[in-house]
Amino acid sequence: MDFSELFKLSGLLVRFSPDGKCLASGVQYRLVIRDASTLQILQLYTCLDQIQYIEWSSDSLFILCAMYKRGIVQVWSLEQPDWHCKIDEGSAGLVASCWSPDGRHILNTTEFHLRITVWSLCTKSVSYIKYPKACQQGVAFTRDGRYMAVAERRDCKDFISIFVCSDWQLLRHFDTETQDLFGIDWAPNGCVLAVWDTCLEYKILLYSLDGRLLSTYRAYEWSLGIKSIAWSPSSQFLAIGSYDEKVRILNHVTWKKITEFEHPATVANKRTVVYKEVEKSPSVETGRLSFPPARALASSLFSTQSKYDIAQVPVPLQYVKPVADRANPKMGIGMLAFSPDNCFLATKNDNIPNAVWIWDVQKLKLSVVLEQLCGIQCFQWDPRQPRLALCTGNSKVYLWSPAGCVAVQVPGEGDFPIVSLSWSSSGDSLALLSKDNFCVCYLEREEV
């Protein structure tokens, strides 16, 4: 495992290109494009204001930079560095911007969600979609890029419009049986659209491409409901994480619950492997000490190394009681993700912030729990194999695979608190992000 040097960063803006060949990062108003393997700078672009969002086109040929404060999007070409495009939304303002799947149209959402403007880079034509709903996840594209679903709000009711992405024609428009729609997400095969309600109402609705309601699922009433959802890569399972600290798995045949995964404060099952992170200070021979200590020795003296021990069950986990009178309580299943091979599901219960739970999807039971010393900031699966990377706000990166798990200290002087990470599409490298810096970790295929 090799680590690059640290590079400057602002706003956690680091993105690997979809083909894995380039790495883009934003530093204030500059966009830096690097070769993903050598980290040599390929292009340096200067934007009109501080960059707040960056996104690659699907073919990795263009990159957009959104400056929401100014209502401006700038687009840069990797093949033709002299070509550039500027989209100014003017007084309408800008709150969100993204690429269409073909990489030749840009969708801008104006302030107050008055409309979505579709700009074509090829024909310079403009289309408008009215009444988009202001919700967490209101626009969703099918994986093959053929269709787009948009959540809408008009006359105090929720609607879904499905558009054909090739010509932006409306295919279907239907109302949904939701009080206050919170998010939409297509199954990976593009056949089913999941629509879920506000957390005050436990309800998830499943619609076909032609707008038919296939099924409605409600687990309970009169309590905080759905917090997160995830489709399995095969589209066979839909995992629903909720505020009652459980994950419910629906199957794709009947859309009924096949099992539910609980996240208790004590792991009692003897078949579950619990990896517990422990810290140890490095031992230094007193004969080698000098004053003042050499720089390399000084940094090793004050750094602690982590390793995993296998704990004997039952294992009590650190449980945090949520503050009842605050909004957005830290409770329930805040993160969940399936591995790319469909074999594992990783979850995090916000009541137990230091643990990641890894479930065996084939056996539908808990396989592994990783208990960290600090709260989990982020985890993400390797896109090519069942290998999970996670970070906890310190300068270590943690990796788990069915073969075992390892904690690795990022070398270097000074503090590097890792708060986010992202894999390249090849799974050979991993970008590690702190608030002001990032580095790239290069892995070998067989590692861990």
C-alpha positions as CSV (number, residue, x, y, z in Angstrom):
1,M,0.0,0.0,0.0
2,D,1.5,3.3,-1.1
3,F,0.5,6.9,-0.2
4,S,0.9,10.1,-2.2
5,E,2.0,13.4,-0.6
6,L,-0.8,15.7,0.6
7,F,-2.4,18.2,-1.8
8,K,-4.5,21.3,-1.0
9,L,-8.2,21.0,-1.1
10,S,-11.4,23.0,-0.4
11,G,-15.0,21.9,0.2
12,L,-14.1,18.2,0.0
13,L,-14.1,18.5,-3.8
14,V,-12.2,15.5,-5.1
15,R,-13.6,13.3,-7.9
16,F,-12.1,10.4,-9.9
17,S,-13.2,10.4,-13.5
18,P,-15.6,7.6,-14.4
19,D,-12.9,5.9,-16.5
20,G,-10.5,6.1,-13.6
21,K,-7.8,7.9,-15.5
22,C,-8.0,11.4,-14.0
23,L,-8.6,13.0,-10.6
24,A,-10.2,16.4,-10.3
25,S,-9.9,18.6,-7.2
26,G,-11.2,22.0,-6.3
27,V,-9.0,24.6,-4.5
28,Q,-11.0,27.8,-3.9
29,Y,-11.7,29.0,-7.5
30,R,-9.2,26.7,-9.2
31,L,-9.9,23.3,-10.8
32,V,-6.9,21.0,-10.9
33,I,-7.0,17.9,-13.1
34,R,-4.3,15.3,-12.4
35,D,-3.3,12.0,-13.9
36,A,-4.8,9.4,-11.4
37,S,-1.8,7.1,-11.5
38,T,1.1,9.7,-11.4
39,L,-0.8,12.7,-9.9
40,Q,1.0,15.0,-12.4
41,I,-1.1,18.1,-13.2
42,L,-2.7,17.7,-16.7
43,Q,-4.8,20.9,-16.7
44,L,-5.4,23.9,-14.4
45,Y,-8.6,25.9,-14.9
46,T,-9.5,29.1,-13.2
47,C,-13.2,29.7,-12.4
48,L,-15.1,32.9,-11.9
49,D,-15.7,32.3,-8.2
50,Q,-15.2,29.8,-5.4
51,I,-16.2,26.3,-6.7
52,Q,-18.9,24.6,-4.6
53,Y,-19.6,21.5,-6.6
54,I,-17.8,19.5,-9.4
55,E,-19.0,16.6,-11.5
56,W,-17.5,14.6,-14.4
57,S,-19.5,13.8,-17.5
58,S,-20.2,10.0,-18.0
59,D,-17.6,9.7,-20.7
60,S,-14.9,11.6,-18.7
61,L,-14.4,14.2,-21.4
62,F,-16.1,17.2,-19.7
63,I,-16.3,18.5,-16.1
64,L,-18.7,21.0,-14.7
65,C,-18.0,23.4,-11.8
66,A,-21.0,25.0,-10.1
67,M,-20.8,28.3,-8.2
68,Y,-24.2,28.4,-6.5
69,K,-23.6,31.8,-4.9
70,R,-23.2,33.4,-8.3
71,G,-25.8,31.3,-10.1
72,I,-23.1,30.2,-12.6
73,V,-21.9,26.8,-14.0
74,Q,-18.7,26.5,-16.0
75,V,-17.9,23.5,-18.1
76,W,-14.4,22.5,-19.2
77,S,-13.2,20.1,-21.9
78,L,-10.3,17.7,-21.3
79,E,-9.7,17.1,-25.0
80,Q,-9.9,20.8,-26.0
81,P,-8.5,22.9,-23.1
82,D,-9.3,26.1,-25.0
83,W,-13.0,25.3,-25.2
84,H,-15.2,26.2,-22.3
85,C,-18.8,27.0,-21.6
86,K,-20.5,29.3,-19.1
87,I,-24.2,28.9,-18.1
88,D,-25.6,31.9,-16.1
89,E,-29.0,31.4,-14.5
90,G,-29.2,35.1,-13.7
91,S,-31.8,36.3,-11.2
92,A,-33.4,32.8,-11.1
93,G,-30.4,31.7,-9.0
94,L,-29.0,28.1,-8.7
95,V,-29.2,25.5,-5.9
96,A,-28.2,22.3,-7.8
97,S,-26.5,21.2,-11.0
98,C,-25.8,17.8,-12.6
99,W,-25.0,16.0,-15.8
100,S,-27.5,14.0,-17.8
101,P,-26.4,10.4,-18.4
102,D,-25.3,11.2,-22.0
103,G,-22.8,13.8,-20.8
104,R,-24.0,16.4,-23.2
105,H,-26.9,18.1,-21.2
106,I,-26.7,19.9,-17.9
107,L,-29.7,20.1,-15.5
108,N,-29.8,23.2,-13.3
109,T,-32.3,23.6,-10.5
110,T,-33.1,27.3,-9.8
111,E,-33.6,28.9,-6.4
112,F,-36.9,28.0,-4.5
113,H,-37.1,25.0,-6.9
114,L,-39.1,27.0,-9.4
115,R,-37.9,24.9,-12.3
116,I,-35.2,22.6,-13.7
117,T,-33.5,24.0,-16.8
118,V,-32.0,21.5,-19.3
119,W,-29.1,23.0,-21.3
120,S,-27.8,21.2,-24.3
121,L,-24.1,21.5,-25.1
122,C,-24.5,20.3,-28.6
123,T,-27.5,22.3,-29.9
124,K,-27.5,25.1,-27.3
125,S,-31.2,24.5,-26.9
126,V,-33.0,24.9,-23.5
127,S,-35.8,22.9,-22.0
128,Y,-37.7,23.6,-18.8
129,I,-39.2,21.2,-16.2
130,K,-41.7,23.0,-13.9
131,Y,-42.5,22.5,-10.2
132,P,-39.5,20.2,-9.1
133,K,-40.0,19.3,-5.4
134,A,-37.5,20.6,-2.8
135,C,-36.5,17.3,-1.3
136,Q,-33.3,15.4,-0.5
137,Q,-33.4,13.2,-3.6
138,G,-35.8,14.6,-6.2
139,V,-34.1,13.6,-9.5
140,A,-33.1,10.0,-10.4
141,F,-31.8,8.5,-13.7
142,T,-32.0,4.8,-14.6
143,R,-28.6,3.1,-14.8
144,D,-28.8,2.7,-18.6
145,G,-29.4,6.5,-18.9
146,R,-32.7,6.2,-20.8
147,Y,-35.2,7.6,-18.3
148,M,-35.3,10.3,-15.7
149,A,-37.8,10.5,-12.8
150,V,-38.5,13.9,-11.2
151,A,-40.4,14.5,-8.0
152,E,-42.8,17.4,-8.3
153,R,-45.0,19.3,-5.9
154,R,-48.1,21.2,-7.2
155,D,-51.4,22.1,-5.6
156,C,-50.1,20.7,-2.3
157,K,-49.8,17.2,-3.8
158,D,-46.8,15.1,-4.8
159,F,-46.3,13.8,-8.4
160,I,-43.7,11.9,-10.4
161,S,-42.9,12.8,-14.0
162,I,-40.9,10.3,-16.0
163,F,-39.0,11.7,-19.0
164,V,-37.2,10.1,-22.0
165,C,-33.6,11.4,-21.8
166,S,-33.0,11.3,-25.5
167,D,-35.4,14.1,-26.3
168,W,-36.7,15.2,-22.8
169,Q,-40.3,14.3,-23.8
170,L,-42.7,13.4,-21.0
171,L,-43.4,9.7,-20.8
172,R,-45.6,9.4,-17.7
173,H,-47.0,11.7,-15.1
174,F,-48.8,10.4,-12.0
175,D,-49.5,11.4,-8.4
176,T,-48.1,9.5,-5.5
177,E,-49.7,8.4,-2.3
178,T,-47.3,10.3,-0.1
179,Q,-47.9,13.0,2.5
180,D,-44.6,14.8,1.9
181,L,-42.3,12.8,-0.6
182,F,-38.7,12.7,0.6
183,G,-36.8,10.8,-2.0
184,I,-36.9,8.6,-5.2
185,D,-34.4,6.0,-6.4
186,W,-34.5,3.6,-9.4
187,A,-33.6,-0.1,-9.0
188,P,-30.3,-0.8,-10.9
189,N,-32.2,-2.7,-13.6
190,G,-34.4,0.4,-14.3
191,C,-37.7,-1.5,-13.9
192,V,-38.9,-0.2,-10.5
193,L,-38.9,3.3,-8.9
194,A,-38.8,3.4,-5.1
195,V,-40.5,6.5,-3.6
196,W,-40.4,7.1,0.2
197,D,-42.2,9.5,2.4
198,T,-41.1,12.0,5.1
199,C,-39.6,10.5,8.2
200,L,-42.8,11.4,10.0
201,E,-44.6,8.7,8.0
202,Y,-43.2,5.2,7.5
203,K,-44.2,4.5,3.9
204,I,-42.3,3.3,0.8
205,L,-44.1,2.9,-2.6
206,L,-42.8,0.9,-5.6
207,Y,-43.8,2.0,-9.1
208,S,-43.3,0.4,-12.5
209,L,-41.9,2.4,-15.4
210,D,-45.4,3.1,-16.7
211,G,-46.6,4.5,-13.4
212,R,-48.4,1.5,-11.9
213,L,-48.2,1.2,-8.1
214,L,-46.7,-2.3,-7.6
215,S,-46.6,-2.3,-3.8
216,T,-46.8,-0.2,-0.7
217,Y,-44.8,-1.1,2.4
218,R,-45.3,0.2,6.0
219,A,-43.5,-1.3,8.9
220,Y,-45.2,0.7,11.7
221,E,-47.1,3.9,12.4
222,W,-47.0,6.9,14.8
223,S,-43.2,7.0,15.1
224,L,-40.2,8.3,13.1
225,G,-39.9,6.2,9.9
226,I,-37.5,5.7,7.0
227,K,-34.0,7.2,7.3
228,S,-32.0,5.6,4.4
229,I,-32.5,3.1,1.6
230,A,-30.3,1.0,-0.7
231,W,-30.9,-1.3,-3.7
232,S,-28.8,-4.4,-4.1
233,P,-26.8,-4.4,-7.3
234,S,-28.9,-7.3,-8.7
235,S,-32.2,-5.3,-7.9
236,Q,-33.4,-8.4,-6.0
237,F,-33.4,-6.7,-2.6
238,L,-34.3,-3.3,-1.2
239,A,-32.8,-2.5,2.2
240,I,-34.7,0.1,4.3
241,G,-33.0,1.7,7.3
242,S,-35.2,3.3,9.8
243,Y,-35.2,5.3,13.0
244,D,-36.1,2.2,15.1
245,E,-32.5,0.9,14.6
246,K,-33.5,-1.9,12.2
247,V,-32.9,-2.7,8.6
248,R,-35.8,-4.4,6.7
249,I,-35.1,-6.3,3.5
250,L,-37.8,-6.5,0.8
251,N,-37.7,-9.0,-2.0
252,H,-38.3,-8.1,-5.7
253,V,-41.0,-10.8,-6.3
254,T,-43.7,-9.9,-3.8
255,W,-42.2,-6.7,-2.3
256,K,-42.8,-8.2,1.1
257,K,-40.3,-8.2,4.0
258,I,-38.1,-11.3,4.1
259,T,-36.1,-10.4,7.2
260,E,-35.1,-7.6,9.5
261,F,-31.7,-6.9,10.9
262,E,-31.5,-5.5,14.5
263,H,-28.6,-3.5,15.9
264,P,-28.5,-4.2,19.6
265,A,-26.1,-2.6,22.1
266,T,-24.5,-6.0,22.8
267,V,-23.3,-8.5,20.2
268,A,-24.2,-11.9,21.7
269,N,-24.2,-14.3,18.7
270,K,-21.1,-16.6,18.9
271,R,-21.0,-16.9,15.1
272,T,-20.4,-13.2,14.7
273,V,-16.8,-12.1,14.5
274,V,-16.2,-8.8,16.4
275,Y,-13.1,-6.9,15.4
276,K,-12.2,-4.4,18.1
277,E,-9.7,-1.6,17.3
278,V,-7.0,-1.2,20.0
279,E,-4.2,1.4,20.2
280,K,-0.7,0.8,21.2
281,S,2.1,3.3,21.6
282,P,5.3,2.3,19.8
283,S,8.2,1.2,22.1
284,V,11.5,3.0,21.6
285,E,14.8,1.8,23.0
286,T,16.0,4.3,25.6
287,G,19.5,4.1,24.2
288,R,18.3,5.6,20.9
289,L,16.8,8.7,22.6
290,S,18.5,12.0,22.3
291,F,17.3,15.5,23.2
292,P,15.9,17.1,21.3
293,P,14.7,13.9,19.5
294,A,15.3,13.5,15.8
295,R,12.3,14.7,13.8
296,A,11.3,11.2,12.5
297,L,11.7,9.7,15.9
298,A,9.6,12.5,17.5
299,S,6.7,11.9,15.2
300,S,6.8,8.1,15.9
301,L,7.0,8.7,19.6
302,F,3.8,10.6,19.8
303,S,1.8,8.7,17.2
304,T,-0.2,5.6,18.3
305,Q,-0.6,2.6,16.1
306,S,-3.9,0.7,15.7
307,K,-4.6,-2.9,15.2
308,Y,-7.6,-5.1,15.4
309,D,-8.2,-7.7,18.1
310,I,-10.9,-10.4,17.9
311,A,-13.2,-9.8,20.9
312,Q,-14.8,-12.6,22.8
313,V,-18.6,-12.5,22.6
314,P,-20.8,-11.2,24.2
315,V,-19.3,-7.7,23.3
316,P,-21.0,-4.6,24.7
317,L,-20.8,-1.7,22.2
318,Q,-20.7,2.0,23.0
319,Y,-24.4,3.2,22.9
320,V,-25.4,6.8,22.7
321,K,-28.8,7.9,23.9
322,P,-30.3,10.5,21.5
323,V,-31.3,13.9,22.8
324,A,-35.1,13.7,22.6
325,D,-35.9,17.4,22.3
326,R,-33.6,18.2,19.3
327,A,-34.4,18.1,15.6
328,N,-32.7,15.4,13.4
329,P,-31.9,13.1,16.4
330,K,-28.7,10.9,16.1
331,M,-30.6,7.7,16.0
332,G,-31.4,4.9,13.6
333,I,-29.8,3.5,10.4
334,G,-28.0,6.5,8.9
335,M,-25.8,4.6,6.4
336,L,-26.2,1.4,4.4
337,A,-24.5,0.0,1.3
338,F,-24.4,-3.3,-0.6
339,S,-21.1,-4.7,-1.8
340,P,-20.7,-4.8,-5.6
341,D,-21.0,-8.7,-5.7
342,N,-24.3,-8.6,-3.8
343,C,-22.8,-10.7,-1.0
344,F,-22.6,-8.2,1.9
345,L,-24.5,-5.3,3.3
346,A,-22.7,-2.7,5.5
347,T,-24.8,-0.6,7.9
348,K,-24.3,2.0,10.6
349,N,-26.6,2.6,13.5
350,D,-26.3,6.2,14.6
351,N,-27.1,5.2,18.2
352,I,-23.9,3.1,18.1
353,P,-21.6,5.6,16.2
354,N,-18.3,3.6,16.5
355,A,-19.5,0.4,14.9
356,V,-20.0,-0.9,11.3
357,W,-22.2,-4.0,10.9
358,I,-21.5,-6.3,8.0
359,W,-24.3,-8.7,7.1
360,D,-24.1,-11.8,4.9
361,V,-26.8,-11.3,2.3
362,Q,-26.9,-15.0,1.1
363,K,-27.4,-16.3,4.7
364,L,-29.4,-13.2,5.8
365,K,-27.5,-13.0,9.1
366,L,-24.8,-10.8,10.8
367,S,-21.3,-11.8,9.8
368,V,-18.9,-9.2,11.2
369,V,-19.0,-6.1,13.5
370,L,-16.1,-3.6,13.4
371,E,-15.9,-1.6,16.6
372,Q,-13.7,1.5,16.2
373,L,-12.3,3.8,18.8
374,C,-13.9,6.9,17.2
375,G,-17.2,7.5,15.4
376,I,-17.5,6.3,11.8
377,Q,-17.3,9.3,9.4
378,C,-17.7,7.5,6.1
379,F,-17.5,4.0,4.6
380,Q,-17.5,2.8,0.9
381,W,-17.2,-0.5,-0.9
382,D,-14.5,-1.1,-3.5
383,P,-16.4,-1.1,-6.8
384,R,-14.7,-4.3,-8.0
385,Q,-14.7,-6.7,-5.0
386,P,-16.1,-7.1,-1.5
387,R,-13.6,-4.8,0.3
388,L,-14.9,-2.0,2.6
389,A,-12.9,1.1,3.4
390,L,-13.8,3.4,6.3
391,C,-12.5,6.4,8.2
392,T,-13.1,7.8,11.6
393,G,-11.8,11.3,11.6
394,N,-8.2,10.4,12.5
395,S,-5.2,9.9,10.2
396,K,-5.8,6.2,9.7
397,V,-7.7,4.3,7.0
398,Y,-9.4,0.9,7.8
399,L,-10.0,-1.9,5.3
400,W,-12.1,-5.0,5.7
401,S,-12.6,-8.0,3.4
402,P,-13.7,-11.6,4.0
403,A,-10.0,-12.4,4.6
404,G,-9.7,-10.0,7.6
405,C,-9.2,-6.4,8.4
406,V,-6.4,-3.9,8.8
407,A,-5.7,-0.4,10.1
408,V,-3.2,1.7,8.3
409,Q,-1.6,4.9,9.5
410,V,-1.2,7.5,6.7
411,P,2.5,8.5,6.8
412,G,3.5,12.1,7.1
413,E,4.0,14.9,9.6
414,G,1.2,16.9,11.1
415,D,-2.5,16.2,11.5
416,F,-4.5,14.7,8.7
417,P,-8.0,13.9,10.0
418,I,-9.7,11.8,7.3
419,V,-13.4,12.7,7.1
420,S,-14.3,11.2,3.7
421,L,-13.0,8.8,1.1
422,S,-13.8,7.6,-2.4
423,W,-12.7,4.7,-4.6
424,S,-11.6,5.0,-8.2
425,S,-13.6,2.9,-10.6
426,S,-10.8,0.4,-10.9
427,G,-10.6,-0.2,-7.2
428,D,-6.8,0.2,-7.3
429,S,-6.7,3.6,-5.6
430,L,-8.6,5.4,-2.9
431,A,-8.8,9.2,-2.3
432,L,-8.6,10.2,1.4
433,L,-10.0,13.6,2.2
434,S,-9.6,15.9,5.2
435,K,-11.1,19.4,5.4
436,D,-8.0,21.1,3.8
437,N,-6.0,18.3,2.2
438,F,-6.2,15.0,0.4
439,C,-3.9,12.2,-0.6
440,V,-4.3,9.1,-2.7
441,C,-3.7,5.6,-1.4
442,Y,-2.6,3.0,-4.0
443,L,-3.6,-0.6,-3.2
444,E,-2.5,-3.9,-4.8
445,R,-5.3,-6.2,-6.0
446,E,-4.6,-8.9,-3.4
447,E,-4.2,-6.6,-0.4
448,V,-6.4,-7.4,2.6
